[in-house]
Each structure stands twice: as structure tokens, then as C-alpha cells.
Amino acid sequence: MIAKQLVAANELAWRAWTAPAATAEVSRWLLARGLDPVGIRAAGFQVGAAPASWDSLTDLLARHRVPSSVALAAGLVRASSTGRHYDGFRDRMVLPVREVTDGALAGFTARRLGEDPRAPKYLNSPASPAFRKGRLLFGAWEARSVMAASRESVEGLVVCEGPFDVLAVASTGRWAAVAPCGTALTLDQAGWIVALARAFDVGVQLAFDADPPGQAASDRAWDLLVDAGVPALRLADLPEGSDPADLSPSQLDTALTLHR
């Protein structure tokens, strides 16, 4: 199976998940959590919504003659223990994860909208020839695009721990932001960060969660980025116990301006 087939299936799902009727609920959900949908769109991000249905996407992919092997490998469809196929992403806010070089839709990261404790809070596409999460950086394509379009207004590149932190930082309009896809930062990802910083002549800040696990991850990322040759590296000054998505725009502005 080639990555091109997986990307095509992802694009089909993404068109369904970004229809206006699908995204209205997500905009309200973001606003309720202090995230600005207008600022998120201005930063180059799209947000989709997978409905709570068990079969709407499964049926759509079948109507478009997407082979079940492709739909399963992309994680768009899953198989039950009885062999029944059902939608892999249900009742979730969905974010695209794109290749840095060409914007190809490699896969998705999604957060549940409902409060069903049986469903994982976050869900990523499974590993595949398209979704190689150790090489992908959430937000990297969007960061590259916004820095190319607004080179003078973007002050730097911020490395966060998760996708909602990226949305919070990027929606300020002052910084571009990226995050690993559910793993610790890898050497490949550090290389992309260094390449972006050098291409657009910006510094890099680490804004991992201000708790012990986040600080440990930040220490590892610091060493990796220094070894990779990052041109300028600093730590954001986040309040203890917080992460970027927890902060109001003014608090975030202070945390990223008063770095150390």
C-alpha cells in the first residue's frame, strides 16, 4: 500500500469533517475553552468535526470505492471483534497533521467532544506509510506557511507539548508553533525545527507543560535541539502547573515575552 492512497482517503474524510454544518459545534467548543476560532484560522489552521455516527464515514468511503484495506490502514475505519467495520473517529474535534515539505494530509489528531470516559481523550491516526509520527510535527506546515506569508510579524517559533497548546500560541498571531504527535521530540523533528528557524531567521522557545513530566520532556528537547544546531533557544516562562492552552491571551503573551 502506498502513502498516496492513504493521503487521498484522508482528504476525502477531511472534506466531510470540514463542511460548515460539521464545524459549527467545534467553534462553540473552542470558544468555551478560551480558544479563538478566528485567530486559529488566521494562523493557517483548519478544525474539523467527526460526528458521533458509527457509520457515516465508513459509508462515504465505500461509496467512493476506497478499498477497505486503505480505510483501515488510515484509521478512518476500524474493525470490531466480529469483523464489522465502523468509523474510527467519532464525536471528535479533528485536526490535520500535514507533511512539512508539501502539506500532504498524512493523518489526524483528534480530541473527544463528549465526556464518555470509555473513549480515549485524544486519538491519533495509526502508524502507516503516510503517518510516521516520529517524523511529523503537528503545525509545522502551518508554521511554515504563516511565516512565509507574514515574515515580519512572526516573532519566533514555539515548540509545545500538544496540539491545543499549538492552537493557543498560534492564534495570538505573534508566534508560530509546533508540537510532536504524541511522542517525545525526536531527532527528525528537531531537524525540522532547526530548518524552519534558520529558513525564517527566528529564535525557538520551548513551552512544554510547567509540571514535572513537562519539565523532563523540555530538558530532553533542549538537549536534542542544541545538538541539532538550533540557532537560538529559550524557555518560555509559564506559570507553575500550567500549559499554554490554560492561559488567557494576555497571560500567554507575558509567558512568551518574558522568556528566560
Buried (B, 14 or more C-beta within 10 A) or exposed (E): EEBEBBBBBBEBBBEBBBEEEBBEBBBEBBEEEEBBBEBBEBBBBBBBBBBEEEBBBBEBBBEEEBEEEBBBBBBBBBEEEEEEBBBBBBBBBBBBBBBBEEBBBBBBBBBBBEEEEEEEEEBBBBEBBBBBBBBBBBBBBBBBBBBEEBEEEBBBBBBBBBBBBBBBBBBBBBBBBBBBBBEEBBEEBBBBBBBBBEEBEBBBBBBBBBBEEBBEBBEEBBEBBEEBEBEEBBBBBBEEEBBBBBBEBEBBBBBBEEBE
